[in-house]
Amino acid sequence: MVKVLKIIATPFIKLWTWIKETAWVQPLLIVGIIFAVIFSIPSITSWVQSWDFGSDTYTYLKDHQLSLEGLTDQDSNGEAAEFFKGFNAAQDAWQNGDKDTARNSLRNYVGDANKMMFFVVNEDDTAANVNETLNYLVNESWTRVTSLDDKAPAFQFSTIFADQTIETDDNTYADHSPFDFLFNLPEYQEFIIQAASVAKTGPYYRNRVSKNEDISSIESSADNLPSPDSYSSTVPYYLIIDLTDANTTQNIITNVFFEVTGEDKYSRADFVAHAWTNTEEFAI
């Protein structure tokens, strides 16, 4: 066995000895190794990206997440609480005809677009599909929007994960989830009452009715949005907050819907594009 191994190894040993003793070969070998590493990087990257760690499923949504941390039965602080406080200030100003104050109240969320979409989701397959759709629409296929409206503002949105869990050293969330405490936030109550109303009066609902489509699930979900007994059953839900001059209503919520329809990311991207530009099934 030892003799066989020696026979196999002999050519490699001779090659290595030759390389060590031949000075001009060594730089060429080093350069060759460097180029081999460089050219292999794309393959290595693709290989690593193919690993499924389950961490990128909601990345795009979570990049815009408003955390529920800070909401308890004693406190109403944190990112989500601040958003709904801003929403209420904006709604009050809008209703009084003070559009500038309304826009400034939500400036951190609507940006220069003066418009945003708002997503309330759970960590599930539906959210994964929405995550994929938004990422594709904004970063790869924005022409789906500009072909409908060449003056459409840049996409703005925020997300709340209703099933967010928060670790504490006490029993703060032993009996109630962070989303339960959000539901009891007065500012959220104002928000969700308006959302429930718009869900059954907004353009999306009216256009579905005009086409004689089944709207029973929309009505049921809308009724459950502000219900203390069944509000969690309405997740996911999505809405549009519009502070542009195109919104001539008294509400800054202009559309509410409970599914992003489409069999793949392409058709779902078209659906979101329609929602953002007030076209097709979202036509005003």
C-alpha positions as semicolon CSV with decimal commas, in nm:
position;residue;x (nm);y (nm);z (nm)
1;M;0,000;0,000;0,000
2;V;0,284;0,236;0,093
3;K;0,456;0,166;-0,239
4;V;0,138;0,245;-0,429
5;L;0,099;0,578;-0,248
6;K;0,462;0,664;-0,320
7;I;0,414;0,588;-0,688
8;I;0,103;0,813;-0,700
9;A;0,270;1,094;-0,506
10;T;0,603;1,093;-0,692
11;P;0,488;1,309;-0,992
12;F;0,334;1,568;-0,758
13;I;0,646;1,580;-0,543
14;K;0,863;1,633;-0,851
15;L;0,629;1,907;-0,975
16;W;0,638;2,087;-0,640
17;T;1,019;2,060;-0,625
18;W;1,044;2,201;-0,977
19;I;0,816;2,493;-0,887
20;K;1,023;2,574;-0,577
21;E;1,350;2,564;-0,770
22;T;1,223;2,753;-1,077
23;A;1,198;3,120;-0,976
24;W;1,012;3,253;-1,281
25;V;0,727;3,000;-1,235
26;Q;0,638;3,116;-0,886
27;P;0,506;3,468;-0,978
28;L;0,303;3,316;-1,261
29;L;0,154;3,063;-1,021
30;I;0,064;3,334;-0,769
31;V;-0,099;3,549;-1,042
32;G;-0,289;3,245;-1,168
33;I;-0,422;3,169;-0,819
34;I;-0,532;3,531;-0,772
35;F;-0,722;3,532;-1,103
36;A;-0,878;3,194;-1,022
37;V;-1,007;3,336;-0,694
38;I;-1,142;3,651;-0,864
39;F;-1,322;3,459;-1,137
40;S;-1,470;3,216;-0,887
41;I;-1,628;3,490;-0,670
42;P;-1,955;3,510;-0,871
43;S;-1,997;3,135;-0,848
44;I;-1,924;3,137;-0,477
45;T;-2,165;3,426;-0,425
46;S;-2,443;3,249;-0,616
47;W;-2,376;2,935;-0,417
48;V;-2,398;3,117;-0,085
49;Q;-2,710;3,304;-0,193
50;S;-2,873;2,973;-0,275
51;W;-2,850;2,872;0,090
52;D;-3,189;2,909;0,254
53;F;-3,146;3,047;0,602
54;G;-3,503;3,180;0,609
55;S;-3,375;3,528;0,701
56;D;-3,445;3,713;0,376
57;T;-3,810;3,613;0,344
58;Y;-3,938;3,940;0,490
59;T;-3,627;4,158;0,455
60;Y;-3,782;4,427;0,236
61;L;-4,089;4,457;0,457
62;K;-3,881;4,458;0,774
63;D;-3,657;4,731;0,637
64;H;-3,967;4,951;0,673
65;Q;-4,105;4,797;0,991
66;L;-4,257;5,004;1,269
67;S;-4,179;4,809;1,582
68;L;-4,449;4,750;1,843
69;E;-4,190;4,771;2,118
70;G;-4,288;5,032;2,376
71;L;-4,657;4,941;2,372
72;T;-4,780;4,792;2,699
73;D;-5,081;4,829;2,926
74;Q;-4,895;5,117;3,093
75;D;-4,707;5,289;2,812
76;S;-4,766;5,397;2,454
77;N;-4,420;5,466;2,323
78;G;-4,207;5,347;2,034
79;E;-4,214;5,351;1,655
80;A;-4,569;5,228;1,599
81;A;-4,713;5,458;1,865
82;E;-4,537;5,759;1,713
83;F;-4,670;5,676;1,368
84;F;-5,032;5,666;1,481
85;K;-4,991;5,986;1,678
86;G;-4,861;6,146;1,360
87;F;-5,150;5,997;1,165
88;N;-5,408;6,150;1,398
89;A;-5,241;6,492;1,385
90;A;-5,236;6,470;1,005
91;Q;-5,600;6,363;0,986
92;D;-5,714;6,649;1,209
93;A;-5,519;6,905;1,005
94;W;-5,640;6,759;0,675
95;Q;-6,001;6,774;0,783
96;N;-5,953;7,139;0,878
97;G;-5,810;7,218;0,535
98;D;-5,453;7,263;0,657
99;K;-5,274;7,035;0,411
100;D;-4,924;7,162;0,487
101;T;-4,954;7,075;0,855
102;A;-5,104;6,738;0,764
103;R;-4,810;6,658;0,538
104;N;-4,554;6,771;0,793
105;S;-4,716;6,552;1,058
106;L;-4,638;6,242;0,851
107;R;-4,327;6,372;0,673
108;N;-4,106;6,097;0,814
109;Y;-4,329;5,835;0,652
110;V;-4,466;5,986;0,331
111;G;-4,150;6,176;0,238
112;D;-4,170;6,404;-0,062
113;A;-4,426;6,169;-0,217
114;N;-4,687;6,289;0,034
115;K;-4,825;5,941;-0,004
116;M;-4,761;5,597;0,135
117;M;-4,887;5,243;0,154
118;F;-4,929;5,075;0,490
119;F;-4,903;4,700;0,542
120;V;-5,015;4,502;0,846
121;V;-4,897;4,144;0,805
122;N;-4,791;3,827;0,982
123;E;-4,476;3,631;0,915
124;D;-4,629;3,382;0,674
125;D;-4,639;3,288;0,307
126;T;-4,865;3,582;0,225
127;A;-4,615;3,831;0,365
128;A;-4,334;3,650;0,184
129;N;-4,520;3,698;-0,145
130;V;-4,579;4,066;-0,071
131;N;-4,213;4,108;0,024
132;E;-4,104;3,954;-0,306
133;T;-4,355;4,162;-0,501
134;L;-4,255;4,499;-0,354
135;N;-3,886;4,427;-0,391
136;Y;-3,938;4,331;-0,754
137;L;-4,164;4,627;-0,835
138;V;-3,948;4,896;-0,679
139;N;-3,602;4,765;-0,763
140;E;-3,653;4,583;-1,092
141;S;-3,975;4,689;-1,262
142;W;-4,070;5,044;-1,170
143;T;-4,175;5,098;-1,532
144;R;-4,494;4,912;-1,436
145;V;-4,576;5,227;-1,238
146;T;-4,443;5,495;-1,471
147;S;-4,623;5,341;-1,768
148;L;-4,946;5,413;-1,580
149;D;-4,843;5,752;-1,445
150;D;-4,515;5,908;-1,554
151;K;-4,544;6,155;-1,265
152;A;-4,601;5,892;-0,999
153;P;-4,404;5,969;-0,681
154;A;-4,137;5,738;-0,546
155;F;-4,279;5,445;-0,352
156;Q;-4,317;5,492;0,023
157;F;-4,448;5,238;0,270
158;S;-4,436;5,121;0,630
159;T;-4,504;4,781;0,781
160;I;-4,633;4,643;1,108
161;F;-4,589;4,276;1,187
162;A;-4,894;4,189;1,394
163;D;-4,730;3,872;1,526
164;Q;-4,417;4,051;1,648
165;T;-4,293;3,910;1,977
166;I;-4,097;4,107;2,234
167;E;-3,881;3,950;2,503
168;T;-3,909;4,102;2,850
169;D;-3,793;4,008;3,199
170;D;-4,144;4,036;3,336
171;N;-4,487;3,911;3,233
172;T;-4,577;4,214;3,021
173;Y;-4,682;4,002;2,724
174;A;-4,787;3,688;2,907
175;D;-5,158;3,739;2,846
176;H;-5,160;3,997;2,566
177;S;-4,945;4,039;2,259
178;P;-4,788;4,372;2,156
179;F;-5,052;4,393;1,881
180;D;-5,324;4,364;2,148
181;F;-5,182;4,669;2,319
182;L;-5,167;4,852;1,986
183;F;-5,537;4,785;1,935
184;N;-5,613;4,961;2,264
185;L;-5,407;5,265;2,172
186;P;-5,653;5,557;2,129
187;E;-5,473;5,684;1,820
188;Y;-5,492;5,340;1,661
189;Q;-5,864;5,327;1,735
190;E;-5,915;5,648;1,538
191;F;-5,704;5,508;1,256
192;I;-5,879;5,172;1,235
193;I;-6,230;5,316;1,251
194;Q;-6,149;5,530;0,949
195;A;-5,988;5,234;0,773
196;A;-6,296;5,020;0,830
197;S;-6,517;5,290;0,682
198;V;-6,297;5,346;0,376
199;A;-6,275;4,971;0,317
200;K;-6,648;4,977;0,233
201;T;-6,662;5,312;0,056
202;G;-6,327;5,360;-0,120
203;P;-6,258;5,328;-0,495
204;Y;-6,140;4,967;-0,474
205;Y;-6,462;4,860;-0,304
206;R;-6,683;5,066;-0,538
207;N;-6,510;4,932;-0,848
208;R;-6,555;4,576;-0,729
209;V;-6,924;4,645;-0,670
210;S;-6,967;4,806;-1,014
211;K;-6,835;4,487;-1,174
212;N;-7,076;4,274;-0,971
213;E;-6,787;4,099;-0,801
214;D;-6,824;3,926;-0,466
215;I;-6,743;4,180;-0,195
216;S;-6,870;3,979;0,103
217;S;-6,518;3,900;0,227
218;I;-6,425;4,269;0,208
219;E;-6,730;4,367;0,410
220;S;-6,666;4,097;0,667
221;S;-6,302;4,198;0,709
222;A;-6,395;4,566;0,727
223;D;-6,644;4,493;1,005
224;N;-6,379;4,299;1,196
225;L;-6,109;4,566;1,174
226;P;-6,233;4,768;1,476
227;S;-6,387;4,471;1,659
228;P;-6,235;4,386;2,001
229;D;-6,325;4,021;1,944
230;S;-6,192;3,963;1,594
231;Y;-5,949;4,237;1,491
232;S;-5,658;3,994;1,460
233;S;-5,853;3,792;1,204
234;T;-5,831;4,081;0,957
235;V;-5,452;4,048;0,919
236;P;-5,319;4,099;0,661
237;Y;-5,465;4,427;0,551
238;Y;-5,325;4,704;0,336
239;L;-5,412;5,068;0,285
240;I;-5,311;5,386;0,109
241;I;-5,257;5,715;0,288
242;D;-5,275;6,001;0,040
243;L;-5,179;6,359;0,127
244;T;-5,150;6,476;-0,232
245;D;-5,382;6,718;-0,405
246;A;-5,535;6,421;-0,586
247;N;-5,711;6,331;-0,261
248;T;-6,021;6,548;-0,244
249;T;-6,187;6,355;0,040
250;Q;-6,193;6,439;0,409
251;N;-5,999;6,121;0,492
252;I;-5,628;6,074;0,442
253;I;-5,687;5,701;0,403
254;T;-5,813;5,662;0,047
255;N;-5,816;5,287;-0,012
256;V;-5,818;4,970;0,197
257;F;-5,784;4,613;0,072
258;F;-5,724;4,274;0,227
259;E;-5,524;4,088;-0,035
260;V;-5,258;4,159;-0,294
261;T;-5,400;3,961;-0,581
262;G;-5,204;3,776;-0,848
263;E;-5,063;3,432;-0,913
264;D;-4,700;3,547;-0,928
265;K;-4,483;3,847;-0,847
266;Y;-4,546;3,998;-1,191
267;S;-4,925;4,008;-1,164
268;R;-4,904;4,112;-0,799
269;A;-4,665;4,391;-0,897
270;D;-4,923;4,515;-1,148
271;F;-5,185;4,512;-0,873
272;V;-4,967;4,722;-0,641
273;A;-4,882;4,954;-0,931
274;H;-5,254;5,009;-0,989
275;A;-5,303;5,084;-0,620
276;W;-5,017;5,334;-0,617
277;T;-5,138;5,519;-0,927
278;N;-5,517;5,503;-0,864
279;T;-5,574;5,313;-1,188
280;E;-5,763;5,002;-1,302
281;E;-5,937;4,843;-1,002
282;F;-5,828;5,141;-0,789
283;A;-5,947;5,412;-1,029
284;I;-6,096;5,709;-0,847
